[in-house]
Amino acid sequence: MLTKSSILHLRIPFSYFLMPTYLFALNCAEKPILWKTVLVFFILHFLLYPASNSYNSYYDRDTDSIGLLKNPPPVEKELLTVSLMLDALAVLFSLLIGWLFTAAVFFYGLASKAYSHNKIRVKKMPVLSLIGVGFIQGAFTFLLSFWGIQDISITEILNTQILFAAVISSLFLTAAYPMTQVYQHKADGERGDISFSMLLGIKGTFLFCAVFIALAIVCFVLYFLSYYGLLIAAFFILFIAPVAAFFAYWMVITFRDKSKANYDNTMRLNFISSTALNTFMILLMAANHFKLD
């Protein structure tokens, strides 16, 4: 039986923050299949992501706030086993889709372990961790989702529209990643980790993320202009405006008072951006009258 501590460290609600990548892929799919659409969603959001969260918690042993756990409970010994079991279940369920998809899911699990394990600890390599998280949780997950929910060959993802969408996903994750570290400098330093946000400093983190958020938004607008038209691009701007506004406000008040670079504001940004993107993507699917076979 799982302890309350282990359940909390799965941080299943955190998957909400990563959902836009999947929904973007679903929007790009021409012929999504219902059972595959549901299965890929389940594998990502209820198996892979919680497995990664719990594995990271097991090796970090955080006592300060982490994603959606303001006061994380002590880590139980069983948490490592739970994490590995979730990874194993993700691989087993992936076999229903195909062996190449399964290999990709297995690779995701290995990458998340390399990020956290104390013998490798990509997390303490600031530039490599930024590139790795931006690619794995961005483009790689987008392509994994796009491929898994349809009956298509792997070569069918190699077209301009899909690759452009994958790049946009990575840009957005690259912008978001340092902001998840901006309030953890003290805890990371005590573990001997040098996060990308620590490397830049608080002001540097905000400036870096401002550039990548702006770049991601511009690319999103160009994408929707190119493949959906002016109206959809305008609606995207409308939905993303609160994200840009809150980020700008947070940056201004943090430049005046560094204590504002805290857990609460980080979670607010995550919630606002995820809600804006998730809502937009769901409404876009409704507007396109997606029909799942």
Backbone bond lengths (Angstrom), bond angles and torsions (degrees), N, CA, C in turn:
res aa  C-N    CA-C-N  psi(-1)  N-CA   C-N-CA  omega(-1)  CA-C   N-CA-C  phi
1 M - - - 1.468 - - 1.521 110.09 -
2 L 1.333 116.92 133.40 1.449 120.80 -179.27 1.523 111.34 -72.24
3 T 1.329 115.94 139.22 1.450 119.70 174.19 1.523 109.56 -79.11
4 K 1.324 116.38 161.85 1.462 121.15 178.62 1.534 110.29 -60.49
5 S 1.334 116.13 -37.96 1.462 120.64 179.22 1.525 111.48 -59.16
6 S 1.329 116.35 -47.23 1.467 120.13 -178.16 1.524 111.49 -65.39
7 I 1.318 116.55 -38.90 1.462 120.29 178.36 1.525 110.33 -62.30
8 L 1.330 115.98 -43.69 1.468 119.80 -179.98 1.522 111.56 -64.43
9 H 1.351 116.39 -37.72 1.467 119.67 -177.94 1.532 112.77 -73.75
10 L 1.317 117.65 -12.48 1.470 119.23 172.33 1.531 110.08 -66.44
11 R 1.317 115.49 -29.60 1.478 122.76 178.80 1.532 111.74 48.75
12 I 1.317 115.25 48.54 1.469 120.30 -179.12 1.531 112.43 -56.59
13 P 1.349 120.08 -40.31 1.463 118.86 178.13 1.529 113.99 -59.79
14 F 1.342 116.67 -21.09 1.465 120.01 179.10 1.532 111.25 -63.52
15 S 1.332 116.44 -22.86 1.460 120.56 178.41 1.528 111.79 -59.78
16 Y 1.325 116.34 -24.49 1.466 121.12 177.34 1.527 110.77 -58.55
17 F 1.332 115.85 -36.43 1.464 120.66 -179.37 1.526 112.01 -70.51
18 L 1.328 117.37 -22.88 1.462 121.65 -178.62 1.527 112.65 -99.42
19 M 1.328 116.66 -3.07 1.458 121.86 -176.04 1.535 115.01 -64.93
20 P 1.353 120.03 -30.35 1.466 118.75 -178.37 1.527 114.58 -55.83
21 T 1.322 117.42 -33.65 1.465 120.14 -179.88 1.528 110.44 -63.18
22 Y 1.328 116.13 -45.15 1.471 120.59 178.58 1.528 111.03 -64.07
23 L 1.327 116.88 -45.42 1.465 120.50 -178.08 1.528 111.53 -65.73
24 F 1.315 117.05 -34.58 1.465 121.24 175.81 1.529 109.74 -63.48
25 A 1.330 116.37 -43.79 1.471 120.49 177.69 1.516 111.23 -63.20
26 L 1.330 116.61 -39.84 1.463 120.81 179.23 1.525 110.90 -64.27
27 N 1.329 116.64 -37.79 1.461 120.35 176.49 1.525 112.37 -64.32
28 C 1.314 115.95 -32.46 1.467 120.39 -177.92 1.531 112.73 -80.39
29 A 1.324 116.06 -17.55 1.467 119.92 -176.50 1.527 110.50 -74.93
30 E 1.317 116.53 131.57 1.467 121.17 -179.87 1.529 112.18 -81.43
31 K 1.329 116.87 -36.86 1.461 120.26 -177.14 1.522 111.21 -135.30
32 P 1.344 116.51 66.39 1.468 118.38 177.23 1.520 111.03 -66.81
33 I 1.312 115.83 142.77 1.467 122.28 179.94 1.526 107.80 -103.45
34 L 1.313 116.18 130.95 1.465 121.11 -169.91 1.524 112.92 -53.75
35 W 1.353 117.72 -52.63 1.462 118.70 -174.73 1.524 111.54 -66.23
36 K 1.335 116.46 -34.44 1.468 119.29 177.26 1.524 111.39 -70.56
37 T 1.334 115.70 -38.20 1.462 120.46 178.67 1.527 110.84 -59.99
38 V 1.321 115.90 -45.11 1.468 121.19 179.48 1.526 110.76 -68.07
39 L 1.329 116.29 -43.09 1.464 120.40 -176.50 1.525 111.70 -65.95
40 V 1.328 117.31 -44.79 1.469 119.92 179.37 1.529 110.33 -63.08
41 F 1.327 116.69 -41.55 1.469 120.49 176.73 1.532 110.21 -58.28
42 F 1.327 116.50 -45.64 1.462 121.09 -179.40 1.531 111.20 -63.97
43 I 1.320 117.07 -45.65 1.466 120.89 -178.74 1.532 111.17 -59.56
44 L 1.327 115.84 -44.99 1.464 120.01 -177.97 1.522 112.11 -69.66
45 H 1.335 116.13 -54.35 1.460 120.58 -166.44 1.524 114.55 -87.03
46 F 1.326 117.59 -20.11 1.459 119.83 -178.72 1.530 113.71 -115.98
47 L 1.328 117.17 -7.78 1.466 120.22 178.85 1.531 111.53 -123.57
48 L 1.336 117.99 -63.64 1.467 120.86 -174.49 1.526 112.97 -63.95
49 Y 1.324 116.36 -51.33 1.464 118.58 -177.87 1.528 112.16 -64.78
50 P 1.350 120.00 -47.05 1.470 118.65 176.21 1.532 113.09 -62.37
51 A 1.341 117.06 -34.43 1.468 119.89 176.88 1.525 110.39 -62.19
52 S 1.319 115.96 -43.47 1.462 120.93 178.91 1.527 111.15 -65.88
53 N 1.340 116.67 -43.48 1.468 120.58 179.44 1.523 111.52 -60.20
54 S 1.327 115.64 -47.65 1.463 119.72 -176.11 1.532 111.55 -70.04
55 Y 1.338 117.22 -35.40 1.465 120.53 177.28 1.526 109.92 -63.94
56 N 1.340 114.79 -42.09 1.460 119.67 178.07 1.524 111.14 -64.07
57 S 1.330 116.59 -41.61 1.466 120.45 178.62 1.521 111.78 -63.65
58 Y 1.345 115.93 -37.76 1.458 119.92 -178.43 1.530 111.23 -61.52
59 Y 1.331 116.72 -41.11 1.465 119.73 -176.92 1.525 113.03 -88.14
60 D 1.327 117.63 -24.59 1.466 119.05 179.91 1.524 112.36 -82.28
61 R 1.324 116.87 -34.91 1.470 121.59 -178.20 1.533 110.58 52.94
62 D 1.313 116.57 47.62 1.458 121.04 -176.75 1.524 111.90 -63.16
63 T 1.317 114.89 138.73 1.460 121.08 169.67 1.520 110.44 -110.93
64 D 1.349 116.15 -19.05 1.463 120.80 174.39 1.528 109.45 -93.20
65 S 1.323 115.80 173.50 1.471 122.07 -174.83 1.521 112.17 -59.72
66 I 1.339 115.30 139.05 1.461 122.55 171.86 1.526 107.32 -132.04
67 G 1.321 117.59 176.44 1.452 121.79 -174.26 1.523 114.23 -49.40
68 L 1.340 116.46 111.86 1.470 125.50 178.17 1.528 114.07 67.00
69 L 1.322 117.42 10.92 1.464 121.45 171.88 1.526 107.76 -129.15
70 K 1.317 115.45 92.74 1.467 119.32 -178.13 1.523 111.13 -66.08
71 N 1.341 115.32 -36.19 1.469 120.69 177.47 1.525 108.26 -128.45
72 P 1.338 117.09 81.08 1.470 119.48 -175.32 1.525 112.49 -62.82
73 P 1.333 116.99 135.20 1.462 119.87 177.63 1.529 110.61 -73.79
74 P 1.322 117.70 162.75 1.468 120.34 176.95 1.530 110.61 -58.35
75 V 1.324 114.74 144.37 1.467 120.77 -178.75 1.525 110.07 -79.13
76 E 1.335 115.42 131.64 1.466 120.85 177.21 1.531 109.78 -89.59
77 K 1.347 115.91 155.86 1.475 120.58 -179.88 1.527 112.29 -60.86
78 E 1.333 115.68 -30.99 1.456 120.19 -176.85 1.531 113.28 -67.92
79 L 1.336 117.29 -14.97 1.464 120.14 -172.22 1.522 111.81 -62.34
80 L 1.325 117.83 -37.62 1.468 120.93 178.42 1.522 110.31 -62.72
81 T 1.325 116.73 -44.28 1.475 120.88 178.31 1.516 111.09 -61.84
82 V 1.320 116.24 -43.43 1.468 120.96 179.08 1.517 110.37 -60.24
83 S 1.321 116.65 -44.80 1.463 121.19 179.39 1.522 111.57 -59.73
84 L 1.324 117.02 -47.21 1.466 121.27 -179.14 1.524 111.44 -66.54
85 M 1.327 117.17 -34.56 1.471 120.41 177.72 1.530 110.68 -66.67
86 L 1.323 117.09 -39.52 1.462 120.34 177.93 1.523 110.87 -64.83
87 D 1.329 116.37 -40.63 1.469 120.00 176.01 1.526 110.87 -61.72
88 A 1.324 116.27 -43.07 1.465 120.52 179.75 1.523 110.82 -63.47
89 L 1.325 117.24 -41.38 1.460 120.92 177.38 1.529 111.45 -63.96
90 A 1.328 116.35 -38.33 1.463 120.28 177.79 1.526 110.40 -60.59
91 V 1.326 116.43 -42.55 1.467 120.93 179.10 1.530 110.34 -66.52
92 L 1.321 117.10 -44.05 1.469 120.46 -179.12 1.523 111.71 -62.26
93 F 1.317 117.37 -46.46 1.463 120.53 179.03 1.534 111.01 -65.63
94 S 1.315 116.55 -31.50 1.469 120.50 179.82 1.518 112.02 -65.35
95 L 1.323 117.25 -27.29 1.467 120.81 178.93 1.529 111.76 -60.61
96 L 1.330 116.73 -24.20 1.468 120.31 177.18 1.527 111.24 -66.46
97 I 1.326 116.24 -23.72 1.467 120.66 -179.54 1.521 111.28 -91.93
98 G 1.320 116.97 -39.65 1.459 119.89 179.32 1.507 111.70 154.53
99 W 1.321 116.17 160.07 1.468 119.40 -173.34 1.523 112.30 -72.51
100 L 1.337 118.84 -32.06 1.464 119.91 177.45 1.528 110.86 -68.30
101 F 1.320 115.97 -40.96 1.467 119.87 175.52 1.533 109.52 -62.24
102 T 1.307 116.73 -41.27 1.465 121.79 178.81 1.524 110.68 -61.51
103 A 1.331 117.03 -42.35 1.464 120.90 178.43 1.529 110.95 -61.73
104 A 1.340 116.03 -38.37 1.465 120.43 179.20 1.533 110.97 -67.32
105 V 1.327 116.75 -40.39 1.461 121.04 177.58 1.530 110.29 -64.99
106 F 1.330 116.17 -41.49 1.474 120.90 177.71 1.529 110.38 -61.84
107 F 1.340 116.81 -40.00 1.461 121.29 178.04 1.526 110.79 -63.15
108 Y 1.326 116.55 -41.21 1.472 120.14 177.50 1.531 109.63 -57.97
109 G 1.330 116.31 -45.65 1.454 120.26 179.44 1.524 112.16 -61.02
110 L 1.324 117.03 -42.24 1.468 120.72 178.16 1.525 111.13 -63.23
111 A 1.334 116.30 -41.68 1.460 120.88 -179.27 1.528 110.92 -63.26
112 S 1.336 116.88 -40.88 1.462 119.74 179.77 1.530 110.94 -66.93
113 K 1.336 116.89 -32.79 1.465 120.13 178.03 1.529 111.08 -72.12
114 A 1.331 116.66 -39.70 1.463 119.94 177.11 1.524 110.71 -62.14
115 Y 1.323 115.88 -32.24 1.465 120.68 179.68 1.530 111.06 -65.02
116 S 1.328 116.97 -37.62 1.464 121.00 -170.65 1.524 115.01 -104.25
117 H 1.331 118.66 -31.77 1.465 121.38 -170.78 1.527 110.89 -61.35
118 N 1.339 115.27 137.59 1.468 118.60 -174.37 1.519 114.19 -69.49
119 K 1.343 118.58 -13.85 1.462 120.87 177.76 1.533 112.51 -84.75
120 I 1.318 115.93 -21.65 1.470 120.56 179.96 1.524 109.44 -114.18
121 R 1.317 115.47 -58.39 1.467 124.76 170.98 1.535 113.59 52.92
122 V 1.332 114.74 61.54 1.464 119.42 174.95 1.525 110.30 -57.60
123 K 1.316 116.71 -27.04 1.462 122.24 -178.86 1.522 112.33 -56.66
124 K 1.345 117.11 -29.18 1.454 119.64 -178.27 1.532 111.97 -89.80
125 M 1.336 116.97 3.93 1.459 121.92 176.24 1.524 107.66 -107.40
126 P 1.322 118.85 96.58 1.463 121.89 -165.17 1.525 115.78 -56.89
127 V 1.312 117.97 -47.73 1.466 120.12 -176.32 1.528 110.57 -73.06
128 L 1.333 116.33 -44.15 1.462 120.32 -179.60 1.528 111.06 -63.37
129 S 1.332 117.37 -39.37 1.464 119.97 179.72 1.522 110.61 -66.83
130 L 1.319 117.60 -37.98 1.471 120.73 177.45 1.525 110.76 -62.27
131 I 1.327 116.15 -48.42 1.468 120.62 179.95 1.525 110.14 -63.96
132 G 1.336 116.14 -43.55 1.461 120.65 -177.82 1.515 112.83 -63.36
133 V 1.330 117.08 -48.50 1.464 120.65 -179.81 1.527 110.28 -66.32
134 G 1.329 116.86 -42.99 1.456 120.14 179.13 1.517 112.07 -59.36
135 F 1.328 116.54 -40.25 1.466 120.16 -179.34 1.530 112.09 -78.14
136 I 1.333 117.60 -50.18 1.469 120.64 -174.19 1.521 111.48 -66.11
137 Q 1.340 117.48 -49.62 1.465 119.46 -178.11 1.527 111.91 -81.74
138 G 1.325 116.88 -11.63 1.445 121.06 178.50 1.515 112.31 -100.61
139 A 1.326 116.52 -96.93 1.466 121.55 -173.75 1.523 112.66 -59.42
140 F 1.328 117.40 -43.94 1.459 120.58 -176.97 1.529 111.27 -62.86
141 T 1.332 116.84 -46.74 1.464 120.32 179.87 1.520 110.94 -67.56
142 F 1.330 116.85 -37.39 1.468 119.92 176.42 1.532 110.60 -59.47
143 L 1.325 116.91 -50.07 1.466 120.78 -178.20 1.525 111.13 -67.36
144 L 1.324 116.52 -37.72 1.470 121.38 176.47 1.527 110.29 -59.17
145 S 1.323 116.37 -45.52 1.468 121.40 -179.50 1.523 110.66 -67.22
146 F 1.327 116.75 -48.91 1.462 122.11 -178.29 1.524 111.25 -57.28
147 W 1.310 115.80 -42.34 1.457 122.23 -179.04 1.529 111.58 -72.29
148 G 1.335 115.88 -43.19 1.462 120.08 -173.08 1.510 114.70 -69.51
149 I 1.331 118.29 -28.89 1.468 120.20 -174.52 1.527 112.83 -87.11
150 Q 1.345 117.54 0.89 1.456 120.92 -178.39 1.532 110.73 -130.11
151 D 1.310 115.37 164.67 1.464 120.72 171.03 1.522 107.98 -95.61
152 I 1.316 116.02 80.53 1.463 120.99 -179.71 1.520 108.78 -134.24
153 S 1.325 115.31 158.77 1.460 119.77 175.23 1.519 108.72 -81.74
154 I 1.305 115.67 160.61 1.463 120.00 -177.82 1.526 111.23 -64.12
155 T 1.330 117.76 -26.81 1.469 120.25 -179.27 1.527 112.01 -70.51
156 E 1.333 116.99 -20.51 1.461 120.45 -178.25 1.523 113.46 -73.08
157 I 1.317 117.18 -10.00 1.467 119.11 176.24 1.524 111.14 -86.64
158 L 1.338 116.49 -8.42 1.461 120.32 -175.64 1.526 110.96 -90.90
159 N 1.330 115.73 61.62 1.463 119.72 172.99 1.524 108.94 -128.30
160 T 1.301 116.37 163.40 1.459 121.52 -170.26 1.523 112.78 -58.03
161 Q 1.342 117.31 -45.75 1.463 119.80 -176.99 1.520 111.95 -62.19
162 I 1.323 117.13 -46.24 1.463 120.75 -176.48 1.525 111.55 -69.52
163 L 1.313 116.87 -40.98 1.463 119.53 178.92 1.523 111.46 -67.75
164 F 1.335 116.82 -36.11 1.466 120.66 175.64 1.529 110.17 -62.61
165 A 1.322 116.79 -44.42 1.464 121.02 178.54 1.530 111.07 -62.69
166 A 1.328 116.57 -38.31 1.467 120.65 178.37 1.531 111.02 -64.41
167 V 1.325 116.00 -41.85 1.466 120.39 178.25 1.526 110.67 -63.04
168 I 1.330 117.01 -42.16 1.469 121.03 178.46 1.531 110.24 -60.15
169 S 1.324 116.43 -41.80 1.470 120.52 178.42 1.522 110.70 -58.74
170 S 1.327 116.34 -42.36 1.464 119.67 178.92 1.519 112.45 -68.31
171 L 1.323 117.12 -36.86 1.462 120.29 177.52 1.525 110.62 -60.94
172 F 1.332 115.96 -44.03 1.460 119.78 -178.38 1.523 111.31 -66.77
173 L 1.327 117.09 -40.74 1.469 119.99 178.15 1.524 111.40 -68.78
174 T 1.331 116.55 -35.35 1.466 120.23 177.04 1.517 110.74 -64.27
175 A 1.330 116.86 -36.44 1.463 120.97 176.65 1.525 111.33 -68.96
176 A 1.330 116.50 -39.18 1.465 120.84 -174.40 1.529 112.82 -76.35
177 Y 1.330 117.34 -34.44 1.468 121.00 -170.85 1.536 114.08 -57.39
178 P 1.338 119.64 -51.02 1.475 117.68 -179.31 1.519 113.65 -63.40
179 M 1.346 116.57 -27.15 1.463 118.81 179.36 1.519 111.52 -68.87
180 T 1.326 117.66 -24.60 1.470 119.93 176.85 1.526 111.39 -75.87
181 Q 1.340 116.68 -11.38 1.466 121.28 -178.75 1.525 112.93 -104.29
182 V 1.340 116.79 -10.62 1.461 120.01 -166.76 1.529 112.83 -65.41
183 Y 1.330 117.98 -23.93 1.463 120.76 -179.90 1.538 111.68 -99.69
184 Q 1.339 117.00 2.77 1.468 120.60 -173.89 1.526 113.31 -109.46
185 H 1.313 118.18 16.14 1.463 120.54 -175.51 1.520 111.99 -57.37
186 K 1.325 116.65 -44.08 1.468 120.71 -178.27 1.529 110.58 -63.90
187 A 1.328 117.08 -48.69 1.473 121.03 -177.92 1.528 110.79 -65.28
188 D 1.332 117.52 -41.40 1.466 120.58 179.01 1.521 110.69 -64.56
189 G 1.325 116.58 -42.02 1.462 120.68 -179.99 1.515 112.22 -63.13
190 E 1.327 116.92 -38.59 1.468 120.87 179.70 1.526 111.57 -65.91
191 R 1.356 117.42 -27.79 1.469 121.20 177.75 1.528 111.92 -86.57
192 G 1.318 117.00 -8.95 1.457 120.22 -177.52 1.517 113.33 87.54
193 D 1.338 116.90 10.80 1.463 121.48 177.27 1.524 109.49 -86.78
194 I 1.317 116.06 139.39 1.461 120.83 172.78 1.525 106.58 -112.06
195 S 1.317 116.17 95.78 1.460 120.12 -179.06 1.519 110.23 -73.67
196 F 1.321 115.87 163.40 1.462 119.75 178.25 1.522 110.45 -62.64
197 S 1.342 116.64 -36.97 1.458 120.25 178.18 1.530 111.04 -65.16
198 M 1.338 118.06 -39.31 1.466 120.87 176.14 1.516 110.60 -62.33
199 L 1.322 116.37 -39.38 1.459 121.19 -179.69 1.529 110.70 -60.85
200 L 1.332 116.57 -39.33 1.462 121.52 -177.37 1.527 112.62 -84.59
201 G 1.336 116.95 -26.90 1.453 119.94 -169.86 1.523 109.60 84.12
202 I 1.322 116.43 169.12 1.464 120.05 -175.55 1.524 111.27 -64.42
203 K 1.325 117.78 -49.44 1.472 119.63 -179.46 1.520 110.74 -65.13
204 G 1.324 116.06 -41.32 1.459 120.22 179.01 1.518 112.12 -61.76
205 T 1.341 116.33 -37.60 1.462 120.69 178.18 1.520 110.80 -61.83
206 F 1.328 116.65 -46.25 1.464 120.40 179.66 1.525 111.59 -63.54
207 L 1.314 117.08 -41.83 1.468 119.89 -179.21 1.527 111.06 -67.20
208 F 1.330 116.43 -42.91 1.466 120.69 177.56 1.529 110.40 -59.87
209 C 1.327 116.19 -47.66 1.462 120.05 -177.66 1.526 111.30 -68.22
210 A 1.335 117.33 -33.30 1.464 120.05 177.34 1.523 110.36 -60.88
211 V 1.322 116.34 -42.24 1.467 120.73 179.17 1.521 110.73 -63.54
212 F 1.338 116.90 -46.57 1.470 119.77 -177.03 1.529 112.47 -73.30
213 I 1.335 117.39 -32.84 1.463 118.90 174.82 1.521 109.77 -64.58
214 A 1.329 116.49 -44.69 1.467 120.70 178.65 1.524 110.93 -61.33
215 L 1.329 115.96 -42.95 1.466 120.77 179.63 1.527 110.91 -64.11
216 A 1.324 116.65 -42.82 1.473 120.85 179.10 1.521 110.62 -63.94
217 I 1.325 117.64 -42.51 1.467 120.86 -179.99 1.521 110.70 -64.37
218 V 1.324 116.73 -44.08 1.475 120.25 178.26 1.522 110.44 -60.00
219 C 1.324 117.10 -43.94 1.465 120.81 179.69 1.528 111.56 -66.32
220 F 1.335 117.14 -39.57 1.461 120.52 175.19 1.535 110.57 -58.73
221 V 1.329 116.30 -46.72 1.463 120.65 -179.08 1.526 110.60 -62.10
222 L 1.333 116.37 -44.17 1.467 120.11 177.60 1.526 110.98 -62.06
223 Y 1.328 116.51 -38.93 1.465 120.72 178.78 1.520 110.62 -62.21
224 F 1.332 116.87 -49.81 1.466 119.82 -177.68 1.526 112.05 -69.55
225 L 1.322 117.05 -33.35 1.465 119.63 173.85 1.526 110.79 -62.99
226 S 1.315 116.34 -41.41 1.467 121.37 -175.29 1.518 112.47 -72.79
227 Y 1.339 117.58 -38.94 1.464 120.10 -170.16 1.527 114.53 -113.25
228 Y 1.339 117.79 -11.56 1.460 119.92 -178.99 1.525 113.61 -127.05
229 G 1.331 117.58 -28.65 1.451 120.55 179.33 1.519 113.46 111.51
230 L 1.329 114.61 173.16 1.460 122.07 -173.68 1.524 113.14 -62.77
231 L 1.345 117.60 -40.50 1.464 120.60 -176.59 1.525 112.11 -61.75
232 I 1.335 116.50 -46.28 1.474 119.89 179.62 1.520 110.82 -66.03
233 A 1.333 117.28 -39.54 1.464 120.82 177.23 1.528 110.53 -61.15
234 A 1.341 116.80 -40.08 1.462 120.99 178.98 1.530 110.79 -66.47
235 F 1.330 116.55 -40.77 1.469 119.98 177.48 1.528 110.77 -64.07
236 F 1.327 116.62 -37.80 1.468 119.11 177.18 1.529 110.33 -61.01
237 I 1.320 117.07 -45.34 1.466 121.23 178.82 1.527 110.18 -58.56
238 L 1.336 116.38 -40.70 1.462 121.34 178.97 1.526 111.10 -61.36
239 F 1.330 116.76 -42.61 1.461 120.69 -178.09 1.524 111.94 -74.16
240 I 1.318 117.65 -34.59 1.463 120.24 -175.61 1.525 112.25 -84.47
241 A 1.335 117.53 -14.24 1.461 121.26 -178.07 1.530 113.49 -57.01
242 P 1.366 119.67 -42.91 1.475 119.01 178.23 1.528 113.20 -61.88
243 V 1.324 116.78 -31.36 1.469 120.64 178.23 1.522 109.81 -65.93
244 A 1.334 115.41 -49.66 1.466 120.00 179.64 1.527 111.17 -62.42
245 A 1.337 115.94 -39.32 1.461 120.56 -178.74 1.531 111.22 -65.39
246 F 1.342 116.40 -45.82 1.471 118.35 -179.83 1.519 110.72 -66.35
247 F 1.335 117.16 -40.71 1.466 119.46 179.78 1.529 110.19 -61.60
248 A 1.329 117.43 -44.81 1.469 121.28 179.78 1.529 110.55 -61.68
249 Y 1.349 116.01 -44.32 1.473 120.56 177.98 1.525 110.83 -61.04
250 W 1.336 116.63 -46.28 1.467 120.80 -179.30 1.526 110.85 -62.95
251 M 1.318 117.28 -40.72 1.454 120.51 179.62 1.532 110.86 -62.43
252 V 1.331 116.86 -43.70 1.467 120.96 -178.92 1.528 111.12 -62.72
253 I 1.341 117.08 -47.19 1.470 118.55 -177.24 1.527 111.56 -71.72
254 T 1.337 117.20 -27.54 1.468 120.10 178.47 1.518 111.04 -74.25
255 F 1.321 118.26 -35.30 1.457 121.06 176.69 1.528 111.11 -63.54
256 R 1.347 115.25 -25.64 1.465 119.66 177.16 1.528 111.45 -86.61
257 D 1.338 115.64 -32.43 1.460 121.05 -176.04 1.526 108.59 -145.57
258 K 1.326 117.19 104.49 1.466 121.31 -174.36 1.530 113.24 -62.93
259 S 1.329 117.27 -18.92 1.463 119.39 179.36 1.526 111.95 -67.47
260 K 1.330 116.99 -14.15 1.469 120.84 177.83 1.533 111.59 -74.19
261 A 1.321 117.46 -13.43 1.471 120.94 174.23 1.521 107.72 -80.96
262 N 1.321 115.65 70.61 1.457 121.19 -171.56 1.521 112.21 -122.92
263 Y 1.304 114.76 176.74 1.472 122.02 -178.23 1.522 112.09 -58.92
264 D 1.326 116.74 -46.67 1.464 120.41 -175.18 1.525 111.73 -60.38
265 N 1.314 117.56 -45.26 1.461 120.31 -179.71 1.527 111.94 -69.59
266 T 1.321 116.07 -33.40 1.468 119.40 176.46 1.528 110.52 -63.52
267 M 1.320 116.88 -45.34 1.464 120.79 178.86 1.521 111.19 -65.99
268 R 1.345 116.83 -35.06 1.479 119.48 176.90 1.520 110.40 -62.63
269 L 1.338 116.94 -44.82 1.464 120.14 179.00 1.524 110.65 -62.55
270 N 1.332 116.61 -44.40 1.467 120.21 178.76 1.529 111.41 -59.84
271 F 1.330 115.90 -43.57 1.465 119.56 -177.81 1.532 111.19 -68.10
272 I 1.314 116.98 -43.97 1.463 120.16 -178.69 1.530 110.72 -64.42
273 S 1.331 117.06 -45.80 1.464 120.11 -177.68 1.525 111.35 -67.88
274 S 1.337 117.53 -42.40 1.467 120.93 -179.48 1.523 110.88 -67.00
275 T 1.318 117.10 -41.73 1.457 120.58 179.83 1.529 110.78 -65.33
276 A 1.330 116.47 -41.94 1.463 120.35 179.27 1.525 110.78 -62.27
277 L 1.336 116.74 -47.87 1.460 120.28 -177.92 1.521 112.26 -71.10
278 N 1.328 117.25 -42.92 1.470 119.81 179.21 1.529 111.20 -61.46
279 T 1.316 116.09 -44.47 1.470 120.01 -179.88 1.520 111.02 -64.10
280 F 1.326 115.89 -44.75 1.468 119.55 179.55 1.529 110.79 -60.87
281 M 1.334 117.43 -46.09 1.463 120.71 -177.40 1.533 111.61 -64.90
282 I 1.329 116.67 -38.33 1.473 119.96 179.13 1.523 110.08 -67.62
283 L 1.323 117.37 -43.03 1.468 120.56 178.27 1.526 111.20 -65.68
284 L 1.320 116.55 -35.11 1.462 120.02 177.87 1.528 110.63 -65.20
285 M 1.341 116.41 -40.65 1.463 119.88 175.83 1.521 111.36 -61.82
286 A 1.328 116.03 -41.81 1.472 120.04 179.04 1.532 110.01 -63.75
287 A 1.315 116.57 -40.88 1.459 120.81 -179.20 1.529 111.78 -66.14
288 N 1.309 115.49 -32.47 1.474 120.45 -179.82 1.522 112.88 -84.63
289 H 1.345 116.83 -2.14 1.469 121.45 179.72 1.532 111.77 53.24
290 F 1.321 115.65 52.38 1.457 119.53 178.70 1.530 109.94 -59.27
291 K 1.285 115.60 131.30 1.458 120.80 177.10 1.520 108.25 -118.19
292 L 1.322 115.89 115.36 1.461 121.08 -179.24 1.518 109.51 -89.73
293 D 1.334 117.06 127.64 1.475 121.01 179.93 1.526 109.70 -72.25
